[in-house]
Amino acid sequence: MKKSMLAGIASVLIVFALNLTLKSDTDASFLVVLLVFNAFAQGIIALAAAAQISEGNWLSPIGNKLLSMWWLQLLTPFLFVAHAMNLAPYPWTEHPPNAWMTEGLFVARNVGVLLLTAGLAWLLRRSTLKKSSNTTRIAIFYALAFVLSQTLVAMDWLMSFEYPWLSTMFAPLQFVEALFLSTGLAAVIASVFVQKGDKRFLPTQVDAATLFLGFSLFWGGLFYAQFLTIWYGNIPEEVAPLARRAMVSPMRELGILSIVTMFPIPFIGLIPATPKRTPAAVRLFFALAVFGFVLQKIVILMPVATLNPIILIVSGLALTTTLVLAVGDALAVESPMPNPQEHH
């Protein structure tokens, strides 16, 4: 068994131990880490699926490398169960408002969709290796499952902390963020080979960095659309959750920093051609986006739950180690190199 898989199993055990021993009835620390890990685990396969559906040969040099990390999704149902062992931080658990918002169904639907998405990721990887004619069809099904899963992440994992607050823009933000970060990771993976002198991966690095820039703009547009809708609607049920975060320090400052690192900095920084061709620059903008993503989730959870720094740091280090080792294993996976005329 690979070291990355052993690290993954160890991470799951560590997370269960932390949640059993340190998690209080108001704590949601591990959810921050789970959101980041799940975004990468599902997003990298969604990116490969999108390339398959659109016949995007630009991703071919690293496509199999991304698909080789499908097994990370096998960890997410167990990690979610660790989070769901104590749902007391969610306000609806004390008096469930309807049959949909009950603890048993909450856990069942999320675990079920996570398993479905992981199964489709495995099928996509298997079909791609066999060069099956069904690969595109499986990629479409995976894309649909990915959107469904990320919608539950938005609606169940996060928005239900503010029940009955609803926002139709929140779910699109979640799956766009997963693709945003995963595109950045794809650029970083390509940059490893570019830095070693293998210029065959340079077009993939440039294309992934360009798409990363595009997702930054798309994310900024969705975020502004959500804010604008809440602002001009001025409905108390919609305004209150935003006001609790935008008008109170330090959440206000952290929120602004999150927005800046996820939109203006990568968008402006990657417009010139040179940064997109420079491995160090690509990695810097990717790291800033990940930092902003983590800050955003902390800001969302701070007013409604407590955050234990020990759980946050230890579980974060454990799952980051798993992800880094998985990327390291993926670098050794062979992927077909497209002909220059087929690159786009």
N, C-alpha and C positions, 0 to 999 in steps of 0.2 A: 504494500500500500504506500502511496506517495506521502511525502512529508506534509504536503498541503492538506490532504484528506485527514491525516492524523491530527493536524492542527485544528481542522474543522470540528472533528469529534471532541477534541479537548475543549474547544471554545464553547460548544454546546453544554458540556458538563460544567464548565466554569460559570456560564450564564445561569444555569439552573441553581448552582450553589449560591451565587450572589443574590438571586431573587428569593431563594428560600430563607437566607440568613439575614439579609440587610434591607430588603424592600419593605417599606411601610405602606400603610393603607392610602397614603396620598402620593406615593412615589411613582414617577414615570421615566426614570433616568434611562433605563435600558431601551425604551422606545426610540429615543434619539438615535442610538447605535443601530437598532434594527431597521429603522427607516433608511439609513445610509447604506447598510449592507444589502438590503432588499432592492434598493434602487440600482445598485451595480449588478447584483445577481440576475435580475430580470432584464435590466436595460441592455446589457451587452448582447444577450441573445435576441432581444427585440431589434437591435441595430443590425445584426446578421440576418434576421428574418426580413427586415425592410429592404436590405440589399438584395436578397434573393427574389423578393416579390418584384422589385423595380429593375432587376437584372443589372444591378450596380456592380460592375466588374472592378471598380476602384477599391473595393474592400477585399478582393480575392486574396491578396498577399497575407492578410491577417484573419480572414474569415474563419478558417478552421481553428485558429488559435483562440478566437473568441468563443466559438462553439464548444471547445474543449473544456470550458469553465462552466458548462451547464450544471454540473453536479453541485455547485454552490447553492442551487435552488432546493436541493434535498435538505439543506440545513434550515431553511426558512420556516417550514412548518413546525419544527421542533423549537426553534427560537421564538416563534409566535406563541406556542403553548407555554413556554417559560414566562413570557410577558403576560399571558392571560391567566396564569395561576391566581393572580389577585387583580380583579377588575374593579376593586373598590374606588380607585381614583375617578372612574367614569360616573358622573352624577346620576345617570339613568338606571344604574344597577340596583339602587335601593328601592325604587318604585318604577319598574318597567312600564313605559307608557303604552306599549302595544306588544303583540307577539313577536314582531320582528326584532325589537330591542330587548331581547332576553339573553342572559349570559350563555346558555347552551347553544342557541342558534347563532349568536355572535361568533363563538369559537368554531362551530361546525362549518359555517359558510366560509369563513376565512381560511381555515385549514384545508377545506375541500378545494377552494380555488387555487391556493398555493400548490397543492399536490397536482391539480390539473395542469397548471402552468409548467411545473417541473417535468411532468410526464411529456408534455408537448415539446419542451426543450430537448429532452432526451431523444424523442422521435425525430426532431429536426436535425440534430447532430448525426444520428444513425442514418437517416435518409440522405443527408449531404455526403457522407463518406461512401455510401453505396451508389451515389449519383442516380438516385431513383427519380422517376418521372413525377412522383408524388411530392417532391420536395417543396415546390412552390405552394401547393395546396396546404401542406403542413405548416409552412411559414405563415400563411394567412390565418389559419386557426390559432397559431401561437400569438400572432399580433392581436387577435380579438381577446384571447385569454389574458394577455398582458394588460390591455386596456381595462378589462373587467377587474383584474387583480389590483391595479393601481387605483381604480375607482373606489374599491373597498378600503384601500389604504387611506384614501382621502376622507371618505364618508364615515367609516367605522373607527379606524385607528386614531384619527385626528379630530374630525369635525364633531364627533359625538361627545368630546370633552365639553363642548359648548352647546349641547342639545338644548333646545330645538333649532339652533342656528343652521341655516342651509346656504350654500353658495354653489351655483352651477359651474362656476369657473375654477373651483378648488380642485376637482378631479383632473381636468385637463392640465392644470399646473403640475400635478404629481407625476403624470406619465411623461410630460415634456421634460421635467427635471431629470427623470431617470434616463431618458435618451440623451439629454444635454450632458450629464456627467459621463455616461458610457461612451459617447462620441469623443469626449476629451481623453478618456482612458485608451480608446483605440488610437488616437493620435500619439499618445505617450508610448504605447507598445510599438508603433511604427518607428518612433523616434529612437528607440533603443538600437534598432538595426541601422538607421541612418547615422547615428553617432559612431557605430562600429565601421562605417565606411561603405555599407551596402546601399548604394544609391537606388536600387530597385524599389526600395520602400519609401523613397522620398515623395513620389506622387501620392501615395496613400496617406503619408503624414500631412501633406499640404491639403488634400481633399478632406481629411478628417478634421483638421484645424479649421478649414473653411466652414464645414458643417457645424462645428462647435460654435463658431462665431454666429452662424445663422440661428442656432438654438438659443444662444444668448439673447439675440434680438427678439425671437419668438417668445421666450420666457418673459422678457421685459414688457412686451406688448400685452401678454395675457395678464400679467400682474397689474399693469395700468388699467386694463379693461375691468378687472375685478374691483380695483379701488374706485374707479370712476363711477361704476354702477352703484356701489354702496354709497358714494358721496352724494350723487344727485338724487338717489332714492330716499336717502335720509330716514330710513325705517329703523326705529330703535333696536329691533331684534338683530338687524344687520350691522348697525353702527357700533353697538356696545362691544362686541368682541374685538373690533379693530381699535376702538378708542382705548381699551384696556392695555393695548400693546404700543400704540402710537403716541400716547400722551403721558406715559409713565417712564421715568428713568430707572434702570439702565436699558430697559427693553427698547425704548425709542432709539437710542444710539446704536444698540446692537442690530436692530432692524435696518437702520440706514446703512450700516457697514455691510450687512448681508446683501442688500440690494446693489450696493456699489461694486462688491466683489463678484457678483453674478451677472451684472449687465454692463455698466459703463466701462469697467476696466477691460474685460476680455473683448468686448465689442470694439472699442476704440483701439486697443492694443493689437488686435489681429487683423485690422483692415489692411495695413501694409503687407506686401508680399514677404518681406524678409523675416518677420517673426514666425510666420507659418512654416518657413523652411528651416528654422533654427530650433533644434531639440530642446535647448535650455528654456527658450521662451515659451514653447508649447507646454512644457512641464510646469512652468511658473503660473501660467494662466489657468491650467487645470487645477493646480493646488489651491489657487485663490477661489475658484468656483466651488470646490469641495468644502473649503473653509466657510464660504458664504452659505452653502446648503446646510451645514451643521448648525451655524448660528441661527438660521431661519427656523429650524425645528426647535431649537432651544427657546427662541422668542415665542413661538406658538404655544409651547407647553408651560413656560414659566408662570403665567397667571393662574393656571388651573391645576398645577401639580407641583410637587417638590422634586428637586433633582439632587440625587446623592452623588457627589463627585467620585466616590470610590467605585460605585457601580458603573458610572459613566466612563471613567478612565480605564478600569480593568477590563470591562467587556469590550470597550472600544479598541484597546490594544490587542486583545485576543482575536477579534474578528478582522482587524486590520492586518494582523500577521497572517491569518488564513488567506485573505484576499491577495496580499503581496506574494505569498508562496504559490498561490494558484496562478497568478500572472507569470511568475517565474517558470512554472511548469509549461504554461501555454506558449512561452517563447520558443520552446524546443519542438513544438508541433509543426509539422510541415503543412504548408498551404500552397495551392497552385498559383503560379505567377502568370498574370494575364499577358497576352501580347500587347505591345505598345499601342497598336491601333484599336485594341479592345478595351483599353483602360477605362474609358467613359461609356 
